[in-house]
Amino acid sequence: MSIDKYLFDHKRLVSVYLIFCIANLLPVVGIVYFDWTSVELGTFYWVEIGLVLVFSLVKSLFSKKVFEFQFRGQLTIRFEGYTNKRGGIRLTDGFPPLYPRNLPNLLPYLMLGLGWGMIGLLIVIESQFSILENAYTLQIGTVGPLLVFATIVSYRHLVEVRDVFFGKNQYEECSAGMLNRQAIEYFVIIGFLVFLSRAEVADPEALAWGLFGLKVGYELLRYRPEQLHWGDNIVQEGLGLSPTYSDPDWISGPCGVPLDEVHTNQRSTIVSALLFAAVSDLLIPYWIFIFFATVLALGGGANVVIPFIVLITVSIGVTFYPLKVGEYLLSYRWMSYRLYEDELVGYDRVLKRAQWRIDLDKIRSISVEERYVDSKYDTQTIVIETNKESIILAHLPSRSQLHNSIRDARDQKTA
């Protein structure tokens, strides 16, 4: 890449982040200068949900990666003409083609759009269908700032689609299914904030500040520009808890006796699983919610907020948290790292299958790190870099010399 092209791309990305920050700070202006309460703020977030659905749909139609979901039953017949169609239609120069195989993706967004409209009629906008007394009343004097802010948010998403999704070729890396999951997650979490905004509390302005804090935390964590990979979590990565990706398809195991084999440390793996679940993508926004909800409860809304806290905590504790712990344990608890003369293999002792294999001559560098859990349980983490990926061998006993064995075997093979 030339210097001029790099400077242009860097400047464009900086402007995208600047618009992203401005759009997310708009509620501060509404609360401080236009006397917004939680009712107005919830209405604004409801409008933004609709905008996110629209722009997510547009991006999904242009996504290049093969659609991840396989339709079953009647849907296979109904959409077979689309999903089996190869190639795309280029609408205009400078943009990627629109792929017919992604057109069935209109269905989930249609369903989400209907849900969005029902939320608006029932709890957001005052109408003959409203079921709450504190719905938002459309008036000339109050709707102006809302429309201006919605225009700015629309511009934010338009710039992200143009300069990041298209400009940085993200459409080649993501599938329609990945974008669907992000849109559904956004709909559920921000929709829950809209519902909370209608709670009858003593101090609606305090509730508005609490909801704003939760929304900003969620945006920074999950929906910032360039954030498209579903599994990314900056907190898990910072603690060194992100497991190595394992291909779920069958991989035949190597033959012969390994030169070296190391099992993961049981205690370190279990503790990491508990931490991994606690800082997962759903629970981090929940902890932010707990902080602000507690402030609101102390401020006079305890009768509304505390039941929500108890209900969600019990639900997560019974369902989501154990599943995330199990996910991590299945990834690491029974993993063995086997070194052969020409390759390194990640082998699951329970499933009795190789999870991944890598040729030694593809290894570019090997390093040993001490991450958060390693420092507590006398373990180490080996990071192997190739030209295409990183492979993390976590929870190894600190006395293990596997990294030296890998390096020696690689050098011997490439000599």
MILORO-63779 format. One line per field, with one value per residue (C-alpha): x, y, z; residue number from 1. Coordinates in nm, 2 decimals. Layout:
<pts>
east: X,...
north: Y,...
up: Z,...
num: NUM,...
</pts>
This chain:
<pts>
east: 0.00,0.13,0.18,-0.09,-0.34,-0.25,-0.29,-0.63,-0.75,-0.63,-0.79,-1.12,-1.12,-1.05,-1.35,-1.57,-1.47,-1.53,-1.89,-1.94,-1.85,-2.07,-2.37,-2.34,-2.30,-2.62,-2.83,-2.61,-2.72,-3.08,-3.07,-2.88,-3.01,-3.36,-3.46,-3.50,-3.62,-3.61,-3.92,-3.75,-3.43,-3.61,-3.79,-3.46,-3.31,-3.62,-3.57,-3.20,-3.30,-3.50,-3.20,-2.96,-3.20,-3.22,-2.84,-2.78,-3.01,-2.83,-2.49,-2.62,-2.74,-2.38,-2.19,-1.97,-1.88,-2.10,-2.43,-2.37,-2.71,-2.85,-3.23,-3.42,-3.75,-3.99,-3.75,-3.51,-3.77,-3.89,-3.54,-3.35,-3.35,-3.17,-2.94,-2.80,-2.75,-2.39,-2.26,-2.39,-2.54,-2.33,-2.56,-2.30,-1.92,-1.74,-1.96,-1.96,-2.22,-2.55,-2.57,-2.91,-2.82,-2.86,-3.21,-3.38,-3.21,-3.50,-3.72,-3.56,-3.54,-3.91,-3.99,-3.76,-3.92,-4.27,-4.15,-4.00,-4.32,-4.53,-4.29,-4.35,-4.73,-4.76,-4.50,-4.31,-4.54,-4.87,-5.15,-5.48,-5.28,-5.06,-5.06,-4.85,-4.94,-4.59,-4.57,-4.40,-4.64,-4.55,-4.55,-4.39,-4.19,-4.04,-4.00,-3.75,-3.44,-3.54,-3.55,-3.22,-3.05,-3.19,-3.05,-2.71,-2.73,-2.84,-2.53,-2.31,-2.43,-2.42,-2.05,-1.97,-2.12,-1.94,-1.60,-1.56,-1.79,-1.73,-1.41,-1.22,-1.37,-1.54,-1.81,-1.55,-1.50,-1.85,-2.16,-2.52,-2.56,-2.30,-2.47,-2.81,-2.68,-2.54,-2.87,-3.07,-2.85,-2.88,-3.26,-3.28,-3.04,-3.14,-3.51,-3.47,-3.34,-3.65,-3.87,-3.68,-3.72,-4.09,-4.05,-4.23,-3.95,-3.92,-3.64,-3.68,-3.37,-3.16,-3.30,-3.21,-2.85,-2.84,-2.97,-2.74,-2.44,-2.55,-2.60,-2.26,-2.09,-2.26,-2.18,-1.81,-1.79,-1.98,-2.07,-1.77,-1.65,-1.45,-1.61,-1.76,-1.63,-1.89,-1.64,-1.43,-1.43,-1.16,-1.20,-1.15,-0.86,-0.70,-0.72,-0.59,-0.91,-1.00,-0.98,-0.81,-1.06,-1.13,-1.27,-1.58,-1.55,-1.38,-1.00,-0.82,-0.56,-0.19,-0.03,0.26,0.39,0.42,0.77,0.61,0.26,0.13,-0.21,-0.38,-0.38,-0.71,-0.73,-0.62,-0.88,-1.17,-1.09,-1.05,-1.38,-1.55,-1.39,-1.46,-1.83,-1.84,-1.69,-1.88,-2.05,-2.39,-2.27,-2.05,-2.35,-2.54,-2.28,-2.30,-2.67,-2.64,-2.42,-2.66,-2.97,-2.84,-2.80,-3.15,-3.29,-3.12,-3.27,-3.63,-3.70,-3.63,-3.98,-3.93,-3.56,-3.48,-3.73,-3.57,-3.22,-3.34,-3.52,-3.24,-2.97,-3.16,-3.22,-2.86,-2.73,-2.95,-2.91,-2.65,-2.36,-2.34,-2.35,-2.06,-1.86,-1.93,-1.82,-1.48,-1.43,-1.51,-1.26,-0.97,-1.03,-0.94,-0.71,-0.37,-0.10,0.09,0.41,0.50,0.80,0.63,0.32,0.16,-0.18,-0.45,-0.62,-0.94,-0.91,-1.28,-1.39,-1.08,-1.04,-0.79,-0.93,-0.67,-0.33,-0.05,0.26,0.58,0.73,0.44,0.53,0.69,0.75,0.70,0.67,0.58,0.35,0.23,-0.13,-0.36,-0.45,-0.10,0.04,-0.20,-0.17,0.19,0.10,0.21,0.07,0.24,0.15,0.24,0.23,0.20,0.16,-0.22,-0.32,-0.23,-0.26,-0.28,-0.18,-0.31,-0.30,0.03,0.24,0.51,0.77,0.68,0.94,0.69,0.79,1.15,1.05,0.84,1.12,1.37,1.14,1.06,1.43,1.52,1.24,1.33,1.71
north: 0.00,0.34,0.62,0.83,0.54,0.46,0.82,0.83,0.51,0.62,0.96,0.80,0.55,0.83,1.02,0.70,0.67,1.04,1.01,0.69,0.88,1.18,0.96,0.78,1.10,1.26,1.15,1.36,1.67,1.55,1.50,1.82,2.07,1.94,1.80,1.44,1.18,0.81,0.83,1.04,0.85,0.51,0.66,0.76,0.41,0.26,0.47,0.36,-0.01,0.04,0.21,-0.07,-0.33,-0.14,-0.10,-0.46,-0.58,-0.38,-0.52,-0.88,-0.86,-0.77,-1.01,-1.23,-1.52,-1.83,-1.81,-2.00,-2.15,-2.44,-2.42,-2.73,-2.89,-2.67,-2.37,-2.58,-2.60,-2.24,-2.08,-2.34,-2.12,-1.85,-2.04,-2.25,-1.95,-1.87,-1.52,-1.17,-0.86,-0.54,-0.25,0.02,0.06,0.10,-0.13,-0.51,-0.72,-0.81,-1.19,-1.36,-1.63,-1.37,-1.27,-1.52,-1.31,-1.07,-1.30,-1.26,-0.89,-0.88,-1.06,-0.83,-0.53,-0.64,-0.69,-0.34,-0.19,-0.37,-0.24,0.11,0.09,-0.09,0.08,0.36,0.60,0.71,0.56,0.38,0.06,0.18,-0.04,0.20,0.55,0.70,0.65,0.92,1.19,1.32,1.70,1.96,2.11,1.79,1.58,1.82,1.72,1.35,1.38,1.57,1.31,1.03,1.19,1.20,0.83,0.75,0.93,0.73,0.40,0.52,0.62,0.29,0.10,0.31,0.35,0.03,-0.24,-0.15,0.06,-0.20,-0.50,-0.64,-0.78,-1.05,-1.16,-1.19,-1.38,-1.29,-1.52,-1.33,-1.00,-1.16,-1.26,-0.91,-0.75,-0.99,-0.93,-0.55,-0.58,-0.78,-0.58,-0.23,-0.34,-0.43,-0.08,0.06,-0.15,-0.04,0.33,0.30,0.20,0.43,0.56,0.86,1.01,0.95,1.16,0.93,0.64,0.81,0.85,0.48,0.36,0.59,0.44,0.08,0.17,0.33,0.04,-0.21,0.00,0.02,-0.35,-0.50,-0.25,-0.03,0.02,-0.27,-0.51,-0.78,-1.11,-1.26,-1.42,-1.11,-1.00,-0.75,-0.84,-1.21,-1.14,-0.91,-1.18,-1.45,-1.65,-1.67,-2.04,-2.15,-2.21,-2.58,-2.69,-2.91,-3.13,-3.46,-3.45,-3.78,-3.83,-3.90,-4.24,-4.34,-4.24,-3.87,-3.73,-3.53,-3.50,-3.25,-3.24,-2.92,-2.84,-2.93,-2.66,-2.38,-2.48,-2.49,-2.14,-2.00,-2.15,-1.97,-1.64,-1.69,-1.73,-1.43,-1.19,-1.34,-1.12,-1.13,-1.10,-0.79,-0.57,-0.73,-0.63,-0.27,-0.29,-0.41,-0.11,0.15,-0.04,-0.05,0.33,0.37,0.13,0.34,0.65,0.54,0.28,-0.03,-0.17,-0.18,-0.24,-0.50,-0.76,-0.72,-0.78,-1.09,-1.24,-1.19,-1.30,-1.62,-1.68,-1.63,-1.83,-2.13,-2.13,-1.91,-1.92,-2.31,-2.33,-2.09,-2.28,-2.60,-2.45,-2.36,-2.69,-2.88,-2.67,-2.71,-2.95,-3.27,-3.13,-3.28,-3.12,-3.39,-3.33,-3.56,-3.55,-3.33,-3.18,-3.05,-3.18,-3.07,-3.39,-3.42,-3.72,-3.75,-3.72,-3.92,-3.70,-3.45,-3.10,-2.93,-3.01,-2.78,-2.87,-2.77,-2.60,-2.35,-2.23,-1.88,-1.81,-1.97,-1.77,-1.84,-1.61,-1.59,-1.47,-1.39,-1.74,-1.87,-1.64,-1.79,-2.16,-2.22,-2.27,-2.12,-2.04,-2.11,-1.89,-2.02,-1.79,-1.90,-1.69,-1.72,-1.77,-1.79,-2.10,-2.08,-2.37,-2.27,-2.41,-2.60,-2.69,-2.43,-2.71,-2.83,-2.79,-2.84,-2.51,-2.61,-2.95,-2.79,-2.55,-2.83,-3.05,-2.76,-2.67,-3.03,-3.07,-2.74,-2.80
up: 0.00,-0.09,0.17,0.02,0.02,0.38,0.49,0.31,0.48,0.82,0.79,0.68,0.97,1.22,1.08,1.12,1.48,1.54,1.40,1.60,1.92,1.84,1.76,2.09,2.29,2.15,2.45,2.67,2.47,2.50,2.87,2.96,2.71,2.61,2.95,2.82,3.07,3.03,2.81,2.54,2.56,2.52,2.22,2.06,2.12,1.97,1.65,1.65,1.66,1.34,1.17,1.28,1.13,0.80,0.76,0.88,0.61,0.35,0.45,0.47,0.11,0.00,0.22,0.02,0.25,0.19,0.39,0.72,0.78,0.58,0.54,0.64,0.54,0.34,0.35,0.14,-0.14,-0.10,-0.11,-0.32,-0.62,-0.43,-0.21,-0.49,-0.73,-0.79,-0.87,-0.80,-0.97,-0.96,-0.92,-0.97,-0.99,-0.67,-0.47,-0.44,-0.62,-0.46,-0.42,-0.49,-0.24,0.04,-0.06,0.18,0.45,0.40,0.61,0.95,0.91,0.82,1.14,1.34,1.17,1.27,1.63,1.62,1.50,1.76,2.03,1.90,1.90,2.24,2.46,2.28,2.09,2.23,2.03,2.06,2.11,2.39,2.70,2.91,3.04,2.99,2.61,2.41,2.27,1.92,1.94,1.71,1.99,2.12,1.81,1.64,1.84,1.80,1.42,1.41,1.63,1.42,1.11,1.27,1.37,1.01,0.88,1.13,0.99,0.63,0.68,0.85,0.56,0.30,0.45,0.66,0.53,0.16,0.19,0.39,0.21,0.52,0.30,0.20,0.56,0.70,0.61,0.62,0.92,1.12,1.05,1.15,1.49,1.55,1.45,1.67,1.97,1.92,1.89,2.21,2.43,2.32,2.31,2.68,2.75,2.57,2.79,3.11,3.00,3.06,3.43,3.67,3.90,4.12,3.92,3.54,3.46,3.68,3.49,3.16,3.27,3.38,3.05,2.86,3.04,2.96,2.59,2.55,2.73,2.49,2.18,2.27,2.35,2.06,1.79,1.74,1.38,1.23,1.49,1.29,1.43,1.65,1.89,1.96,2.32,2.43,2.80,2.74,2.51,2.77,3.03,2.79,2.81,2.44,2.34,2.02,1.74,1.67,1.34,1.43,1.12,1.13,1.11,1.09,1.36,1.28,1.31,1.53,1.87,1.94,2.03,2.31,2.46,2.73,2.89,3.01,3.38,3.54,3.80,3.57,3.31,3.55,3.70,3.35,3.25,3.54,3.44,3.07,3.14,3.37,3.11,2.81,2.56,2.74,3.10,3.05,2.95,3.24,3.50,3.36,3.40,3.76,3.85,3.71,3.82,4.18,4.17,4.04,4.31,4.58,4.43,4.47,4.20,4.40,4.36,3.98,3.94,4.21,4.07,3.73,3.88,4.07,3.77,3.52,3.77,3.84,3.46,3.37,3.66,3.57,3.20,3.03,3.28,3.30,2.92,2.88,3.15,2.97,2.64,2.77,2.95,2.63,2.45,2.69,2.98,2.80,2.54,2.47,2.25,2.06,1.88,1.59,1.36,1.10,1.27,1.59,1.68,1.92,2.04,2.25,2.49,2.55,2.19,2.08,1.77,1.65,1.67,1.46,1.29,1.17,0.97,1.16,0.85,0.86,1.21,1.19,1.56,1.90,2.23,2.59,2.78,3.14,3.14,3.43,3.53,3.45,3.72,3.98,3.90,3.79,3.42,3.09,2.75,2.42,2.13,1.78,1.48,1.12,0.81,0.84,1.21,1.57,1.77,2.15,2.37,2.70,3.06,3.02,3.33,3.37,3.39,3.04,2.77,2.48,2.32,2.30,2.16,1.89,1.80,1.77,1.57,1.33,1.28,1.22,0.96,0.78,0.79
num: 1,2,3,4,5,6,7,8,9,10,11,12,13,14,15,16,17,18,19,20,21,22,23,24,25,26,27,28,29,30,31,32,33,34,35,36,37,38,39,40,41,42,43,44,45,46,47,48,49,50,51,52,53,54,55,56,57,58,59,60,61,62,63,64,65,66,67,68,69,70,71,72,73,74,75,76,77,78,79,80,81,82,83,84,85,86,87,88,89,90,91,92,93,94,95,96,97,98,99,100,101,102,103,104,105,106,107,108,109,110,111,112,113,114,115,116,117,118,119,120,121,122,123,124,125,126,127,128,129,130,131,132,133,134,135,136,137,138,139,140,141,142,143,144,145,146,147,148,149,150,151,152,153,154,155,156,157,158,159,160,161,162,163,164,165,166,167,168,169,170,171,172,173,174,175,176,177,178,179,180,181,182,183,184,185,186,187,188,189,190,191,192,193,194,195,196,197,198,199,200,201,202,203,204,205,206,207,208,209,210,211,212,213,214,215,216,217,218,219,220,221,222,223,224,225,226,227,228,229,230,231,232,233,234,235,236,237,238,239,240,241,242,243,244,245,246,247,248,249,250,251,252,253,254,255,256,257,258,259,260,261,262,263,264,265,266,267,268,269,270,271,272,273,274,275,276,277,278,279,280,281,282,283,284,285,286,287,288,289,290,291,292,293,294,295,296,297,298,299,300,301,302,303,304,305,306,307,308,309,310,311,312,313,314,315,316,317,318,319,320,321,322,323,324,325,326,327,328,329,330,331,332,333,334,335,336,337,338,339,340,341,342,343,344,345,346,347,348,349,350,351,352,353,354,355,356,357,358,359,360,361,362,363,364,365,366,367,368,369,370,371,372,373,374,375,376,377,378,379,380,381,382,383,384,385,386,387,388,389,390,391,392,393,394,395,396,397,398,399,400,401,402,403,404,405,406,407,408,409,410,411,412,413,414,415
</pts>
